[in-house]
Amino acid sequence: QLKLPVVTIARRDMDVIRAVMLARERSRKIAVTSFSGQIAGLEIMEDILGVEIRQLPFRTTPELVAAISKAVAEGFRCIVGGGICKTIAQSVGGEGFVVVPGERVIQQALEEARVIAQSQRRNKEEAERLRIILHSVKEGVVGIDSEGRINLINPMAGEMLGLDPEHVLDRPMPEAVRSAGLFRVLESGEAEVDQFRRVGGLDMVINAMPVNVSEGTRAVV
């Protein structure tokens, strides 16, 4: 699955109209693709431009291929949509017309991409600072998520509990950590400070702090 942020470039009605007008020079039967929904106002466009328009909504690439293939077979040889629509149309004997977004829309998308890139850079810097801090402190630090899986453990905690941090991350809480009381704080949402407990065969002073958001406790450290 794609894990990178994606900036979409919206297409305006005028962008679609321009592409339909180009397609009208080749045919009066035009198909217009639309991702995940119907396009409003195509009936008005038909009346103004004197064409017959068929909408081709789709959610997946196979659905898009099937819709374009059927439209071309039924006489709608001119396909309006994105670049991939043009490629598919040509592969099945049709003709594609790409909806080109206006300059202002592209500028807005670029600005959105810039903001996302800046945010990601700050997040990366903050994560690196946190990593350095966790590796330098002399206390053991362990964190669990809302499902009770280990999502944070520093080298000192691994050494004290006899755990390999790389092997326990994103896995259910190991037995050596259960007596620390993190589950109880996860359920109650109440911090526990300076609690003496025996964890992993060692007597320790435990401070367990909930990470609370509006929906409730989401993690414990």
Secondary structure, 3 states (H helix, E strand, C coil): CCCCCCCCCCCCHHHHHHHHHHHHCCCCEEEEEEECCCCCCHHHHHHHHCCEEEEEEECCHHHHHHHHHHHHHCCCCEEEECHHHHHHHHHCCCEEEECCCCHHHHHHHHHHHHHHHHHHHHHHHHHHHHHHHHHHCCCCCEEEECCCEEEEECHHHHHHHCCCHHHHCCCECCHHHHCCCHHHHHHHCCCEEEEEEEECCEEEEEEECEEEECCEEEEEC
